[in-house]
């Protein structure tokens, strides 16, 4: 197995992906061929089941765009299954401690370095080297989205096998008491982003963020490397709204 997304992050490059919660292979096929480096297939908040996730990853074949799955939870059974159907990595939600980060890594690795059971049904179908390379090539990213995670950044990012971290700005805003939408002009809120970036640099593990068209350039200039911009739902609604407004002469 070779993971070009992980390789680029190791080199210090910034990569751009987008969230996909619309459960249809056509969506993954179209987006994966537009030039995104990776797609985040969202099974935490999106209604994506395993069969749908597999079909979406199959639709991405040959695109050069890397499929990463956000599972429902930091659960080794769920993680094992999304890796077995072909995910090149996972973004684990709600990681608040070093112990939880270690759990995520162990769920992604085969023994003796982890607890992943062997049965990579689709992942190894065309790859005779999968078992030998998967432990090193699977991308393990943890989501920083609570005040507890901020307090425990050092113990989380010092875990061997954690490759990247990713800020969930809405949940982080709620955890810090600001609610929704986040207060992008509040110094206390923005200081949380600086803390994550500083820790990511200390441990040599890139940080990313859920960004939008309005703040993706800000995120890149701040030094975030592992980013997504908007999501499939937003692209659909924005495009439809623009077409309708043009048709109505607005």
N, C-alpha and C positions, 0 to 999 in steps of 0.2 A: 504494500500500500504506500502511495505517495500522496501527501496532502499539500497542494500548492498554497493554500491559504495559510497554513501554519508556517510554511517555509518563508513566505513573504513577511509575516509578522516577525519571524526570527531575524530577518534582515533589517527590521526597523521601518518597513514600508507601511503607509496608511492604506487600509482596504475599506471599500464601501460596499455595503449590502443593503437589503431592505427586508422588512417584515412581510411575511405572507401568512395570512390567516384565512384566506379564501380557499376552500377545499376543492380545487379542481386542477388536474394536471395541465390544462391549457394555460392557466395562470402562471404556474411554475415554468412552463416551457417558454412562454413569451418573455417573462422577466429575465430568465436566465440567459437569454440571447441578446439582451440590450447592452451588456457591458458591465453589469454588476459583478463584483468579485465573489460574492457569496449571497445566498438567500437564507434568511432565518425562518424556518418553517415552525410556526408557533402553535404548539399543542398545549400550552398553558392556558392562554386566554382564547385561542382560536378553537373551533370545533373540529379539529383534525384527528381522526382515528388512524390506527396503524395502516390499514389498507389504503387509505387516502394518502398518507405520508409516503408510502412506498411508490404509489403511482406517480406522485409529484416528483419524487427523486428520479424515477425512471424517465420522466419527461425531460429532465435536465441532462440526461446522458449526452455526451459529446459537446456540451456547451462551454466547458471550461469554468463554469460557475460552480462553486462548492456548496453542497447542501449541509447546513447546520440545523439541528433541531433543538428547540426549547421544550423539554418535557414538562409534564404537569408538575413534577416535584422531584426532589433529590431522592429518588427511589431507585435502588439497584435493579429491580425488576423492570421498571419502565425504561430506564437507561439502556439496559441490556437489549431490549427489544428494538429500540430505535436505532441502535448501532448495528444490530443484526440485519436490519432491512436496508442498510447502506448509508446511514448518516456518517459524515466525515468528522463529526464532533457534536458536542452538546453545549448549550448555554443553560446552566443550572440556576433556577430562580431561588431567591430567598436564602442565600448562603450567609450566615451570620457569625460563624466562628471557624477557627482552624479545624476543629473536629468535623464540622459539616463539609468543609473543603476537602478534607482527607477522605470522607465518605464518597464524595463525588468522584475523586480520582480513582479510588479502589473499584468503584462500580464500572469504570471505563477500561480497566486493565485486567488482562489475564493473569492467573497465578504464575509465578509466586509474588507478583507485585500488586495483585488485586484479587477481586472475587468474581470477575465476569465469567459466567459459564460459557463453555465453547459450543457454538452452534450458529456461526455467522452465515445464515442461509443464503441471503442475497449478497452480503458484503464481500464474501470470498468467492463468489461464483466464477469470476474471471481473473482471480488473483491468487495464484498458488503460494505467494509469499505473505498472505494476509496475517496469519498467526504470528509470523516472525516480526512483522513491522507495525502491527496495529497499536501496540502499547506506546510506541514512540510517536506515531503519526496522528492518532486520534487527538483532536483539539478539545481541551477541557477548559471552558470559560465559566467563571462564576459571576453571578449578578449581585452587585452592591446596591441595595435598595432600602436599607433601614439604618437607623441611628446606631443599632448594635453592630452592624457590619462596619460602619465608619470607625467605631471604637476598636474593633478587632482587625483592622486592615493588616497590621503587621503579621499577626498569626495566620490570617487567611492567605496572604500573598507569599508567605514564606514556605507554604506547603509545596513540596516537590511534586510536580505533575500538574499543578495549576498553571495554565499557559497564558491566560489573559483574564481581565476583569471588565465588567460592563455595567455602567450605571443605568438603573431604571429611574429616570427623573421624576415620574409621577408618584410612584410608591415612596421614593425617598422624600419627596416633598410632604407627603402625608405623614410619614414617620417622624419628620422633624417638626410637625405641627403647622405647616403652611397650607395644607389642603391642596385642592385642585381648582384651577390650573396652577402650576408652580409659579413662584414669584422670581422670575428671572432677573429682576432688578434688586433683589434683597441680598446684601453682602453676606449675611449669615448662610443663606442657601448656597450662594455661589462659592463660599469658602469650602463647602463639602466637596466640590469638584476639584478644587486645588489640592485638598488632602488626598483624594484618590490618585490624582496625577503624580503627586510627590511620592506616594508609596509605590506606585507602579514603576517609577524610575529607579527607586532604591532597589527593587527586586528584579528589575529587568523584564517586567511582564507588562505588555501593552494594555492600556485602558481604552475603553470605548464607551459610547453613549448612544441612546436612542435620540436621534436628531431629526429635525424637519428641514424643509427647504429654507426656512427662515434663519436657522442657527447652525447649519452644517459647516459653513465656512468658519464661524466662531469656534466650533468644536475642533476643527482641523488646526486652526491657528493656535489654539490652546495646547495642542499636542496630543489630542485623542487620536488613536490609530485604528481601533477596532470598532468602526462605526456602522450604523444603519441610518438611512435617511427615509423618512416617511414609511408608508406601508401600502400594500396592494389596495386596501379599501379606500385610502385617501386618493390614490391615483385614479381609481375608477370614479369616485364622486367628483373630484376636481375636474377631470376631463369632461364628464357628463354635464356638470354645471356650466363650464365654459362654453360648450357647444350649445346648450339651451339658451344661455344669455345672448350668444351671438344670433341664434335663430329668432329670438324675440326682439332683437335690435337694441339690446341694453349695452 
